[in-house]
Amino acid sequence: MGCLTCSFAKFVDKYLLWLGNMSFKKLTIFLIIVTIIIWIISKKIIDKMMNRINFQGKHVIITGGSSGLGLSLGVLSAQRGAHVSIIARNPEKLKKAIETISSHKISDSQTISAFSADVSSFDSISHAVNKAVKYSGPPFIVIPCAGESLPAYFSQQPLDEFHSQMNLNFFGTVNTIKAVLPEMTKLAADKKKKKEKPKIILVGSAASLLGFIGFSAYCSSKFAIKGLADCLRNEFKALNIEVHIFYPSTMETPGLIEESKRKPSETTEIEGTAKAFSAEDSAKSLFSGVEKGNFHITQEFLIYFARTSMNGLSPVNNIFFDTLLAPFSLIASYIMSVYFDYIVRKGKLAKITKESFEKKLK
């Protein structure tokens, strides 16, 4: 045993000496290669260990389910044999969404239902949830997906838009979880079903991790979602309920079209030519992340990268990969912040401010 310890110590000494003799450039390349290799190996291991969700006969409740990501999640759930309840404000959109989701059922025994409610009102969402539970049983998966983004300069954005985004994006999520929690707690307490824990999947955004010009109201509401997810993940261990948070990237949805019409030019420049994912691909990424057991769920490397620098006390998805990635994410975060600041200093708002100041001097 002593010989083995000595041999290992010698190996470590030689390895550290070898690293110490490498140039900074070679060391950086080496660490990048090692990081990639570990990520590939660990990803294959995790994929093999994926815990496939059995949707058959389970009830899935989705708010914001009449369009975009919510609708795509409803379709995927129906394709896997779940009972699906979607909740949204617009009755006409709900009617069309129900037809779409119903066409993807795999069994006549599946129930597909829609309820009109305003998630920013607890009484409204609670009433809708109670009707959904009576119709399809206690919820196994709940995804509060209702939300909106109203980009604008902070200095020019009316206060009511700050309140409306916080009410819909954050309090809408809080109200939904409060409404479903009694029934989910009962389901989780059922000894027969303890192997399959009920799941709450919060929908954040890349804006839960990155804040910049134009998104002061939206980012605030989505940062709050991340904070809520961190707290509930820990607290709901006592209730045997799983909590996850999804950080979708830019999605091709009706909401994106409206959002783009009012984006400040600096915001558009910072976002650049970022790839817009389809709502269908985003829905697949969400369920895939849940099946892998990830608390943090992302769908592209840049957002994963940003998440590692904002992890806090949250559990990591891959301890080896995240540890190796951490130094690079800090450097990249610094470079990005310098670049974003440069765009703002030369942008439209800076010019307007300068011109206004010069007029006052005259």
KAGI-V83003 format. One record per residue. RES is the residue in one small letter. OMEGA is omega in degrees with one decimal (999 if undefined). D_CENTER is the distance of its C-alpha to the mean C-alpha in Angstrom with 1 decimal. Layout:
RES_OMEGA_D_CENTER + RES_OMEGA_D_CENTER
//
This chain:
m_179.2_48.4 + g_179.1_49.6 + c_179.4_50.0 + l_179.1_46.5 + t_179.4_45.2 + c_-179.6_47.5 + s_179.5_46.4 + f_179.6_42.7 + a_178.7_43.5 + k_179.5_45.4 + f_179.4_42.6 + v_179.3_40.1 + d_179.8_42.7 + k_-179.5_43.3 + y_179.6_39.6 + l_177.9_39.1 + l_179.1_42.3 + w_177.9_41.1 + l_-178.8_37.9 + g_-179.0_39.9 + n_-179.5_42.2 + m_174.7_39.5 + s_-179.0_39.0 + f_-178.6_35.8 + k_-179.5_35.0 + k_179.6_35.7 + l_178.6_33.8 + t_179.1_30.7 + i_179.9_31.1 + f_-179.1_31.7 + l_178.0_28.6 + i_-179.9_26.4 + i_179.2_28.2 + v_178.8_27.9 + t_-179.5_24.1 + i_-179.6_23.7 + i_179.8_26.1 + i_179.5_24.4 + w_-179.2_21.0 + i_-178.6_22.7 + i_-177.8_24.6 + s_178.7_21.9 + k_179.7_19.6 + k_179.0_22.6 + i_-179.2_23.2 + i_179.7_19.7 + d_179.4_19.7 + k_-177.9_23.1 + m_-176.7_22.0 + m_179.3_19.2 + n_-177.4_19.6 + r_179.9_19.7 + i_175.4_18.8 + n_-177.7_21.9 + f_-173.0_21.0 + q_176.5_24.8 + g_179.7_25.9 + k_-178.7_22.7 + h_178.3_21.4 + v_177.0_17.9 + i_-177.8_17.2 + i_172.1_14.7 + t_-173.4_14.9 + g_-172.4_14.9 + g_-176.6_16.2 + s_-179.8_18.9 + s_173.9_17.3 + g_-177.0_14.6 + l_-178.9_11.5 + g_178.6_13.0 + l_179.9_16.3 + s_176.2_15.2 + l_176.8_13.6 + g_178.7_17.0 + v_-179.9_19.0 + l_179.5_17.5 + s_178.4_18.1 + a_179.0_21.6 + q_-179.6_22.3 + r_173.2_21.8 + g_-177.8_24.1 + a_164.9_22.1 + h_-174.2_23.3 + v_172.4_20.9 + s_176.8_20.9 + i_-178.4_19.2 + i_177.7_19.4 + a_-175.4_19.7 + r_-170.1_22.3 + n_-178.1_24.2 + p_-179.2_26.7 + e_178.0_27.6 + k_179.0_24.2 + l_180.0_23.7 + k_178.8_27.0 + k_-179.2_26.1 + a_179.1_22.7 + i_178.5_24.6 + e_179.8_27.1 + t_-177.8_24.5 + i_-178.9_22.8 + s_-179.3_26.2 + s_-179.1_27.4 + h_177.5_25.1 + k_176.7_26.4 + i_180.0_28.1 + s_178.1_30.3 + d_-178.5_32.3 + s_179.5_31.5 + q_175.4_27.9 + t_177.1_27.3 + i_-174.6_25.1 + s_-179.7_25.2 + a_-179.3_23.9 + f_179.7_24.3 + s_-179.7_24.4 + a_175.6_23.0 + d_-174.9_21.7 + v_179.1_18.7 + s_175.3_19.8 + s_-178.5_22.9 + f_-179.5_22.9 + d_-178.4_26.1 + s_-178.0_24.9 + i_179.3_21.8 + s_178.1_23.8 + h_-180.0_26.5 + a_179.6_24.3 + v_179.3_22.8 + n_177.9_26.3 + k_179.7_27.6 + a_179.8_24.8 + v_178.1_25.7 + k_-175.9_29.4 + y_-172.0_28.9 + s_178.1_26.6 + g_-178.0_26.6 + p_-176.7_24.1 + p_175.9_20.4 + f_176.6_19.2 + i_176.4_15.6 + v_-179.7_14.0 + i_175.4_11.0 + p_-169.2_11.1 + c_-177.3_10.1 + a_179.3_12.8 + g_177.3_12.4 + e_176.9_14.2 + s_179.1_14.7 + l_-176.4_18.3 + p_177.9_18.9 + a_171.9_22.3 + y_178.6_24.2 + f_-175.8_24.0 + s_-177.2_27.8 + q_-175.8_28.1 + q_179.6_25.4 + p_-178.0_26.9 + l_-177.2_25.9 + d_177.0_25.3 + e_173.2_22.2 + f_-180.0_20.7 + h_-176.4_21.5 + s_179.7_20.4 + q_176.9_16.8 + m_179.8_16.6 + n_-178.5_18.3 + l_-172.9_16.1 + n_-176.7_12.5 + f_-176.9_13.2 + f_173.8_16.4 + g_176.8_15.6 + t_178.8_12.9 + v_-179.2_15.5 + n_-179.5_18.2 + t_-179.1_16.6 + i_176.7_16.1 + k_-177.0_19.6 + a_-176.3_21.0 + v_-170.5_19.9 + l_-179.9_20.4 + p_-179.3_24.2 + e_179.0_24.2 + m_178.7_21.3 + t_176.8_23.3 + k_-179.4_26.4 + l_-178.8_24.8 + a_-178.2_23.6 + a_180.0_27.1 + d_-175.9_28.8 + k_-178.3_30.3 + k_-174.5_30.4 + k_-174.5_26.7 + k_179.0_25.7 + k_178.4_24.9 + e_-177.0_22.1 + k_172.0_19.9 + p_-172.7_18.2 + k_171.5_14.4 + i_-177.5_12.1 + i_179.4_8.5 + l_179.1_6.7 + v_175.3_4.6 + g_-179.0_4.0 + s_168.5_5.0 + a_178.8_7.2 + a_171.4_9.3 + s_-174.1_7.8 + l_-175.7_9.7 + l_177.6_12.4 + g_176.8_14.9 + f_-173.7_17.8 + i_176.5_20.5 + g_-174.8_19.9 + f_-176.1_16.6 + s_179.3_18.1 + a_-177.4_17.4 + y_-179.9_13.9 + c_-179.9_12.7 + s_-179.7_14.5 + s_-178.2_12.8 + k_171.1_9.2 + f_178.5_10.7 + a_177.3_12.1 + i_178.5_9.1 + k_178.0_8.3 + g_178.1_12.1 + l_-179.8_12.2 + a_178.6_9.9 + d_-178.5_12.2 + c_-177.6_15.2 + l_178.0_14.7 + r_-179.7_13.9 + n_-176.0_17.3 + e_-174.1_19.2 + f_169.8_18.4 + k_179.9_19.9 + a_-177.7_23.1 + l_-177.6_22.3 + n_178.1_21.4 + i_178.3_18.0 + e_175.9_14.9 + v_177.1_11.6 + h_172.9_8.2 + i_-178.7_4.7 + f_177.9_2.1 + y_-178.0_2.2 + p_173.9_5.0 + s_177.6_8.4 + t_-177.8_11.4 + m_176.6_12.2 + e_-178.6_15.8 + t_175.7_16.0 + p_179.5_18.7 + g_-179.9_16.6 + l_179.8_16.4 + i_179.5_20.2 + e_179.3_20.8 + e_-176.7_18.6 + s_-178.3_20.5 + k_-173.7_23.7 + r_179.7_23.4 + k_171.4_21.6 + p_-177.0_23.9 + s_179.2_25.4 + e_179.0_24.1 + t_178.8_20.4 + t_-179.2_21.2 + e_178.5_23.0 + i_179.2_20.3 + e_176.7_17.8 + g_-178.7_20.7 + t_-179.5_20.6 + a_-179.6_17.0 + k_175.8_16.5 + a_179.8_15.1 + f_174.6_13.6 + s_178.1_14.9 + a_179.6_13.1 + e_179.2_14.8 + d_179.5_13.5 + s_178.5_9.9 + a_177.7_10.8 + k_178.9_12.7 + s_179.7_10.1 + l_-178.1_8.0 + f_177.7_11.4 + s_179.0_12.6 + g_178.0_10.2 + v_-179.3_11.2 + e_175.9_14.7 + k_-179.5_14.7 + g_-179.2_14.1 + n_171.6_11.1 + f_175.6_9.6 + h_-179.8_7.1 + i_178.0_5.9 + t_-179.3_6.4 + q_174.1_9.0 + e_-171.4_11.4 + f_-177.8_13.4 + l_-179.7_13.3 + i_174.5_9.7 + y_179.3_10.6 + f_179.7_13.7 + a_-178.1_12.3 + r_-178.7_10.3 + t_179.5_13.7 + s_-178.4_15.5 + m_-168.7_13.3 + n_-177.2_13.3 + g_-179.5_15.9 + l_178.8_17.0 + s_175.5_13.8 + p_178.2_14.8 + v_178.5_14.5 + n_-176.4_13.7 + n_-172.4_17.1 + i_-177.9_19.6 + f_-177.5_21.9 + f_-178.5_19.7 + d_178.9_17.7 + t_179.3_21.1 + l_-176.8_22.7 + l_-172.5_19.9 + a_-179.5_19.9 + p_-179.3_23.1 + f_-179.1_22.1 + s_177.9_18.7 + l_178.8_20.8 + i_-179.3_23.3 + a_179.1_20.9 + s_179.4_19.3 + y_-179.4_22.8 + i_179.9_23.8 + m_-178.7_20.9 + s_177.1_21.7 + v_-179.8_25.4 + y_179.1_24.7 + f_178.8_22.6 + d_178.9_25.5 + y_179.6_28.0 + i_-179.0_26.5 + v_-178.2_26.6 + r_-179.7_30.2 + k_-172.8_31.5 + g_-174.9_29.6 + k_-177.2_30.7 + l_179.1_30.0 + a_179.5_32.1 + k_178.9_34.9 + i_-179.7_34.9 + t_-179.8_35.1 + k_-179.7_37.9 + e_179.3_39.9 + s_179.6_39.7 + f_-179.8_40.9 + e_178.2_43.7 + k_179.7_44.9 + k_179.4_45.1 + l_-179.8_47.2 + k_999_49.6
//
